[in-house]
Amino acid sequence: MVEKTITINNELGLHARPAALFVQACGKYKSDIYIEKGDNKVNAKSIMGIMALGVYQGEEIKIIASGYDEEDALKGITEFLENLK
């Protein structure tokens, strides 16, 4: 299992279209991927879970990946979030 905390810089946070793109990016990996915000933890491959978290610009989330390609997943998802506009 690998994890990383990242600050969301996208002005829309992870809502609507950015959330859909994020879930799509996570779906490329075989590992289990979760997002944690505060006391809430959701499956990163679930659009409803991501939307329910209510992640806004400037907030920190923890990305947790566990499985076959966990290192690649963490790296790819981190890059995706850092480049999300």
Secondary structure, 3 states (H helix, E strand, C coil): CEEEEEECCCCCCCCCHHHHHHHHHHCCCCCEEEEEECCEEEECCCHHHHHHHCCCCCCEEEEEEECCCHHHHHHHHHHHHHHCC
